[in-house]
């Protein structure tokens, strides 16, 4: 069964795209912990990140690194925090969260409510420097 991320990859569901290549897609989380919180996914549907074949897995992390570097150029933060949880959506994904402290990547805290226009501008800003 297709996950919501597969539907985003196919264009069936829109997203705030920050980066894309033939294998991977990065887009803003619609319930972000911080401005610029992005998800990096393989386009090929794989439920569990450690089931991704080694070559693709390495390329996924290199793509995520490039996204994180673009985020840091645009979003005011100390670092880009990384999380792989894998329980919310049955499609492997990496959270890239701009942080200035360890508590900034607490997934139990209240998420930001950003406007469509704000999300759009953040995505455009990150994609321009990707």
Beta strands, then each sheet from edge to edge (+ up, - down):
strand 1: 17-20
strand 2: 24-28
strand 3: 38-42
strand 4: 79-83
strand 5: 93-99
sheet 1: 1+ 2- 3+ 5- 4+
end
